Amino acid sequence: MHAFLLCAGFGTRMRPVTAETPKSLVTVAGRPLLDHLLDELTAWSALTEIHVAVNHEDAPAFREWAAGHRADLETQGIGLHLHDDGVEAPDDQLGCVGDLRFLLDAVGLPADGALVSGGDSLYRFPLAPLLNAYDGTTNRVLALHEPDPERRAQSSVLQLDGPTVTAVHDDPTGTASTRICPSWLLLSAEGLGAVVPYLDDGGPPDTLGAFLDRLARTHSVQAHRLPQTAHLRLHCNTPDDLEHARKLLRKGPRHVLGPAPVRASLPEPAS
């Protein structure tokens, strides 16, 4: 299977931290954010290819980063590929959905689905139970409890009917739900195939939430409802977010959930 990592943003809200370092390569707990995600991805037994979308300005830093990982990944049967989208300034960004289309144009549509993930979040639970259970036939998202309205307002909020996503709100006042949806999606080939029609119909290219909302209204999207545990996802989008993440990991463990409660969020087997 493929992993598509969307790391082409310019990190403008993280300035001045990102003046010299791309946001996904900023260090937390002594390592770049993207390294923490790689650790999780290499536990995915079906993974064969990682494709990373980067902007033209940050491409040299990502090439240096990739050079330090490529040989080790190849010994595990995983290819690591960087894709420069050619964008040189924030005003010209393709947006996360636009960059997903860029990767699909470059790589082709994977028949067995793919992981689509941002590169600026650190998850404090193992992702392997979700990845290794994925068969590529459905669309799945994380549903994380976020009780803080201010933090909830910075994410897409899920409207759920049991495990089924019925809508995705970028304005949290549109729902009483406290379940947020980070930029971490398992999409079937059919779900990935909805990207181009969405953009061609004028869908906003800069938010995965709007794309997911369209997908949930036309296809089946299921949610992994993780336990209501604090700080399951550390989203590093501003200097304050970064300091919050660094402080938590200085004082606490890398993972606050083990594999068992993560496996409990998997769908019930069909009877």
C-alpha positions as CSV (number, residue, x, y, z in Angstrom):
1,M,0.0,0.0,0.0
2,H,0.9,3.6,-0.4
3,A,1.3,6.5,2.1
4,F,0.8,10.0,0.7
5,L,2.3,12.6,3.1
6,L,1.2,16.2,2.5
7,C,4.2,18.4,3.6
8,A,4.1,21.2,1.0
9,G,2.8,24.0,3.3
10,F,5.1,26.9,4.1
11,G,4.4,26.9,7.9
12,T,3.7,30.6,8.0
13,R,1.8,30.3,11.3
14,M,4.9,28.7,12.8
15,R,7.2,31.6,12.0
16,P,9.9,32.3,13.1
17,V,10.5,28.6,13.9
18,T,10.0,27.7,10.3
19,A,12.2,30.4,8.8
20,E,15.0,27.9,8.3
21,T,13.3,24.5,8.9
22,P,10.1,23.1,7.2
23,K,7.3,22.6,9.7
24,S,7.3,18.8,9.3
25,L,11.0,18.7,10.1
26,V,10.8,20.8,13.3
27,T,12.0,18.7,16.2
28,V,9.8,17.4,19.1
29,A,11.3,15.1,21.7
30,G,14.7,15.4,19.9
31,R,13.5,14.2,16.5
32,P,11.8,15.8,13.5
33,L,8.0,15.4,13.5
34,L,8.1,13.4,10.3
35,D,10.5,10.9,11.9
36,H,7.9,10.1,14.6
37,L,5.4,9.4,11.8
38,L,7.9,7.2,9.9
39,D,8.3,5.1,13.0
40,E,4.6,4.4,13.0
41,L,4.4,3.8,9.2
42,T,7.2,1.2,9.2
43,A,5.1,-1.0,11.5
44,W,2.5,-1.2,8.7
45,S,3.2,-4.6,7.2
46,A,1.5,-3.8,3.8
47,L,3.3,-0.5,3.2
48,T,5.5,-0.5,0.1
49,E,5.7,3.2,-1.0
50,I,5.9,6.6,0.8
51,H,5.3,9.6,-1.4
52,V,5.9,13.1,0.2
53,A,4.6,16.3,-1.4
54,V,6.9,19.3,-0.7
55,N,7.1,22.8,-2.0
56,H,10.0,24.0,-4.1
57,E,11.5,26.2,-1.4
58,D,11.7,23.4,1.1
59,A,12.7,20.7,-1.3
60,P,16.5,20.8,-0.5
61,A,15.8,20.3,3.2
62,F,13.5,17.4,2.5
63,R,16.0,15.8,0.1
64,E,18.6,15.9,2.9
65,W,16.1,14.4,5.3
66,A,15.1,11.7,2.9
67,A,18.8,10.8,2.2
68,G,19.1,9.9,5.9
69,H,16.2,7.4,5.8
70,R,16.0,6.0,2.3
71,A,18.5,3.1,2.7
72,D,17.0,1.9,6.0
73,L,13.5,2.0,4.5
74,E,14.7,0.1,1.4
75,T,15.9,-2.8,3.6
76,Q,12.3,-3.0,4.9
77,G,10.9,-3.1,1.3
78,I,9.6,0.5,1.5
79,G,10.4,3.1,-1.2
80,L,10.6,6.8,-0.2
81,H,9.9,9.3,-2.9
82,L,9.8,13.2,-2.8
83,H,7.6,15.1,-5.1
84,D,8.4,18.9,-5.6
85,D,5.1,20.6,-6.5
86,G,7.1,23.6,-7.9
87,V,5.4,26.2,-5.6
88,E,7.8,28.9,-4.5
89,A,5.6,31.2,-2.4
90,P,2.7,30.8,0.1
91,D,0.3,32.7,-2.1
92,D,0.7,30.1,-4.8
93,Q,0.1,27.0,-2.7
94,L,-1.9,24.1,-4.2
95,G,-3.6,23.4,-0.9
96,C,-3.6,20.0,0.8
97,V,-6.3,18.6,-1.5
98,G,-4.5,20.2,-4.5
99,D,-1.3,18.5,-3.4
100,L,-3.1,15.2,-3.0
101,R,-4.2,15.5,-6.6
102,F,-0.7,16.4,-7.6
103,L,0.6,13.2,-6.0
104,L,-2.2,11.1,-7.6
105,D,-1.3,12.6,-11.0
106,A,2.4,11.7,-10.4
107,V,1.9,8.2,-9.0
108,G,-1.4,7.0,-10.3
109,L,-4.5,5.8,-8.4
110,P,-3.5,3.0,-6.0
111,A,-5.9,0.1,-6.5
112,D,-5.7,-0.9,-2.9
113,G,-6.2,2.5,-1.4
114,A,-3.8,4.6,0.6
115,L,-3.0,6.5,3.8
116,V,-3.3,10.3,3.4
117,S,-1.6,12.3,6.2
118,G,-0.3,15.7,7.1
119,G,3.2,15.9,8.5
120,D,2.7,18.3,11.4
121,S,1.0,16.1,14.0
122,L,2.3,13.6,16.5
123,Y,-0.1,10.9,17.7
124,R,0.2,9.5,21.2
125,F,-1.1,6.1,20.4
126,P,0.2,3.3,18.1
127,L,-1.2,3.6,14.6
128,A,-0.1,0.1,13.6
129,P,-3.4,-1.6,14.8
130,L,-5.4,0.6,12.5
131,L,-3.0,0.4,9.5
132,N,-2.5,-3.3,9.7
133,A,-6.3,-3.9,9.9
134,Y,-7.0,-1.8,6.8
135,D,-8.0,-3.8,3.7
136,G,-8.3,-0.8,1.3
137,T,-12.1,-1.2,0.7
138,T,-13.4,1.5,2.9
139,N,-12.8,5.1,3.9
140,R,-11.7,5.6,7.5
141,V,-10.9,8.6,9.6
142,L,-9.7,9.2,13.2
143,A,-12.4,10.6,15.6
144,L,-10.6,12.1,18.6
145,H,-12.3,13.7,21.5
146,E,-11.5,17.4,22.0
147,P,-13.3,19.0,24.9
148,D,-11.7,22.4,24.4
149,P,-13.8,24.6,22.1
150,E,-10.8,26.7,21.1
151,R,-8.8,23.7,20.1
152,R,-11.8,22.2,18.4
153,A,-12.2,25.3,16.3
154,Q,-8.8,24.6,14.8
155,S,-9.8,21.3,13.4
156,S,-12.6,19.7,11.3
157,V,-15.4,18.4,13.6
158,L,-17.2,15.1,12.8
159,Q,-20.9,14.6,12.9
160,L,-21.4,10.9,13.6
161,D,-24.2,8.4,13.5
162,G,-22.5,5.6,15.5
163,P,-19.2,5.0,13.6
164,T,-20.6,6.5,10.4
165,V,-19.5,10.0,9.4
166,T,-22.6,11.9,8.2
167,A,-20.9,15.4,7.9
168,V,-17.7,17.2,8.5
169,H,-17.8,20.8,9.9
170,D,-15.0,23.3,9.6
171,D,-17.1,25.6,11.8
172,P,-17.6,23.7,15.1
173,T,-20.7,25.8,15.9
174,G,-22.5,23.7,13.3
175,T,-22.5,20.6,15.5
176,A,-22.6,19.6,19.2
177,S,-20.0,16.9,18.5
178,T,-16.7,17.0,20.3
179,R,-15.0,14.6,17.9
180,I,-12.3,16.1,15.7
181,C,-10.9,14.7,12.5
182,P,-7.1,15.2,12.1
183,S,-5.4,15.1,8.6
184,W,-5.0,11.3,8.8
185,L,-7.2,9.4,6.4
186,L,-7.4,5.9,5.1
187,L,-9.0,6.2,1.7
188,S,-10.1,3.5,-0.7
189,A,-9.4,3.7,-4.4
190,E,-13.0,5.0,-4.8
191,G,-12.4,7.6,-2.1
192,L,-9.1,8.8,-3.8
193,G,-10.9,8.8,-7.1
194,A,-13.3,11.5,-5.7
195,V,-10.5,14.0,-5.4
196,V,-10.5,15.2,-9.0
197,P,-14.3,15.6,-9.3
198,Y,-14.3,17.5,-6.0
199,L,-11.7,20.0,-7.2
200,D,-13.2,20.2,-10.7
201,D,-16.5,21.1,-9.1
202,G,-14.9,24.0,-7.3
203,G,-14.3,22.4,-3.9
204,P,-11.8,24.3,-1.8
205,P,-8.3,22.9,-2.4
206,D,-6.9,24.0,1.0
207,T,-8.9,21.9,3.4
208,L,-9.3,18.2,3.8
209,G,-12.4,18.8,5.9
210,A,-14.4,20.1,3.0
211,F,-13.3,17.2,0.8
212,L,-14.3,14.7,3.6
213,D,-17.6,16.4,4.0
214,R,-18.3,15.9,0.3
215,L,-17.1,12.3,0.5
216,A,-19.2,11.5,3.5
217,R,-22.3,12.7,1.7
218,T,-21.6,10.6,-1.4
219,H,-19.7,7.6,-0.1
220,S,-19.3,5.6,3.1
221,V,-16.9,7.1,5.6
222,Q,-16.3,5.3,8.9
223,A,-14.7,6.7,12.0
224,H,-12.2,5.2,14.5
225,R,-13.6,6.5,17.8
226,L,-10.6,6.5,20.1
227,P,-11.1,6.7,23.9
228,Q,-11.7,10.1,25.5
229,T,-8.1,10.5,26.5
230,A,-6.4,13.9,26.7
231,H,-3.7,15.0,24.2
232,L,-3.9,12.0,21.9
233,R,-2.9,14.2,19.0
234,L,-0.3,17.0,19.2
235,H,-0.9,19.3,16.3
236,C,2.1,21.6,15.8
237,N,0.8,24.5,13.8
238,T,2.0,27.5,15.8
239,P,5.0,28.2,18.1
240,D,2.6,27.8,21.1
241,D,1.5,24.4,19.8
242,L,5.1,23.4,19.4
243,E,6.0,24.4,22.9
244,H,2.9,22.6,24.3
245,A,4.0,19.4,22.5
246,R,7.6,19.7,23.7
247,K,6.5,20.3,27.2
248,L,4.1,17.3,27.3
249,L,6.7,15.0,25.9
250,R,9.4,16.2,28.4
251,K,7.1,15.3,31.2
252,G,5.1,12.4,29.9
253,P,5.3,9.2,27.8
254,R,5.4,9.1,24.0
255,H,2.2,7.0,24.0
256,V,-0.7,7.5,26.4
257,L,-2.7,4.6,24.9
258,G,-1.6,1.1,24.2
259,P,-2.6,-1.2,21.3
260,A,-5.6,-2.7,23.0
261,P,-7.8,0.4,23.2
262,V,-6.8,1.3,19.7
263,R,-7.8,-2.1,18.4
264,A,-11.2,-1.6,20.2
265,S,-11.9,1.3,17.8
266,L,-11.8,-1.1,14.8
267,P,-15.2,-1.9,13.2
268,E,-17.1,-5.0,14.3
269,P,-16.5,-8.0,12.0
270,A,-19.4,-8.6,9.6
271,S,-21.6,-11.4,10.9
